[in-house]
Amino acid sequence: PWPAVTFSLVDFFGRQKAAYWWVRDAHSPVLGMLYEGTGQLSYWGISDLPGEQPCRVTIRRFRHDGELVAEHAFESVLPANGSSCLLEEMPEELSLKSPADEFIATRIESAGITSDRVWHSGHRRDWNLIPAEVAVDIECADDRTARIRLSSSVYVHFVSVSVTDPKARYSRN
């Protein structure tokens, strides 16, 4: 349908919408996931790759004001076509001391693939987010291509970019 709000990931002309990139990342062949099971937080690696792969994991605890509080990095092995608990329990320094003011950011790298995730404890309505200013840097590669970089010194939750050109395409969201 046009014009209408839909759940489609590509438009009538086959151009990827911004949500396409979120779905693509969710279906990556390598993913890292935090799981809060029986009262403790664990980290899992998931691989759709055909063979075992070495991986590098980085887990960071941040405050919403952008301060890095703690970091833990390690190497492990992802099983072929499966999931594995790579860290059964978070080290004490990664435990959220003030869940309303902090979050955890994770990264797993394996076979040339990177998967980033952000995890908050509790409900979004309880987060103490800080008013933020988002800086915009636009770099024009040519008359048809521009790279837009958004940055902030504090955590910003779900930023979106709108463009007026109906022929504009997103290459990454």
Helices and strands as residue ranges (DSSP letters): H 18-26, E 30-36, E 41-47, E 53-63, E 68-78, E 82-87, G 92-94, E 102-110, E 113-119, G 124-126, E 135-140, E 146-151
